[in-house]
Each structure stands twice: as C-alpha cells, then as structure tokens.
C-alpha cells in the first residue's frame, strides 16, 4: 500500500516538473499551460501524450 502511494506521489512530482520545465521554455512563445490540479492530473494519468494534447489545444483554441 505504501509502495503504491509513493509511486503515485513520484508521478505527481514528475508531472509537475515536466509541466514546469515546459512552461520555462514556452514563456518565450506565450504558450504557457497553467499548473493546476487538472493539468497535473492529466499528465499523471495519461503521460506525455496528454501534454502534447494540451499544447495542441492551446494552439487551436487560443
């Protein structure tokens, strides 16, 4: 049980780091994706493809 909880926490921290790193690069292009519970949850559950989907969503909608 504790092992699964630690694995989940590790995924959340890694997802936050991936999104933060993307935002550091994307701020120059005005393509920042907000760091909130929804975006981090999407990246936790679906991985990098969800980050790509969020980027495409940002390009198409805004």
C-alpha positions as CSV (number, residue, x, y, z in Angstrom):
1,X,0.0,0.0,0.0
2,X,2.8,2.4,0.9
3,X,4.7,1.5,-2.2
4,X,1.7,2.4,-4.4
5,X,1.3,5.7,-2.6
6,X,5.0,6.6,-3.0
7,X,4.8,5.6,-6.7
8,X,1.7,7.9,-7.1
9,X,3.5,10.8,-5.3
10,X,6.5,10.3,-7.6
11,X,4.3,10.5,-10.7
12,X,2.7,13.7,-9.4
13,X,6.1,15.3,-8.7
14,X,7.5,14.3,-12.0
15,X,4.4,15.6,-13.9
16,X,4.7,18.9,-12.1
17,X,8.4,19.1,-13.0
18,X,7.6,18.3,-16.7
19,X,4.9,20.9,-16.8
20,X,7.1,23.5,-15.1
21,X,10.0,22.8,-17.5
22,X,7.7,23.1,-20.5
23,X,6.4,26.5,-19.1
24,X,10.0,27.7,-18.7
25,X,10.6,27.1,-22.3
26,X,7.2,28.2,-23.6
27,X,7.1,31.5,-21.8
28,X,9.2,32.9,-24.6
29,X,6.5,32.0,-27.1
30,X,3.5,33.0,-24.9
31,X,2.3,29.3,-24.9
32,X,2.2,28.7,-21.1
33,X,-0.1,26.0,-19.8
34,X,-1.3,26.7,-16.2
35,X,-0.1,24.4,-13.5
36,X,-3.3,23.3,-11.7
37,X,-4.9,20.1,-10.4
38,X,-6.5,19.4,-13.8
39,X,-3.4,19.7,-15.9
40,X,-1.2,17.8,-13.5
41,X,-3.8,15.1,-13.2
42,X,-4.0,14.7,-16.9
43,X,-0.2,14.3,-17.2
44,X,-0.2,11.8,-14.2
45,X,-2.8,9.5,-15.7
46,X,-2.0,9.8,-19.5
47,X,1.6,10.9,-19.5
48,X,3.4,12.9,-22.2
49,X,0.7,12.4,-24.9
50,X,-1.6,14.5,-22.7
51,X,1.0,17.3,-22.5
52,X,1.1,17.2,-26.3
53,X,-2.7,17.3,-26.4
54,X,-2.7,20.3,-24.0
55,X,-0.2,22.1,-26.2
56,X,-2.3,21.4,-29.3
57,X,-5.4,22.5,-27.5
58,X,-3.7,25.7,-26.5
59,X,-2.6,26.4,-30.2
60,X,-6.0,25.7,-31.7
61,X,-8.2,27.4,-29.1
62,X,-6.1,30.4,-28.2
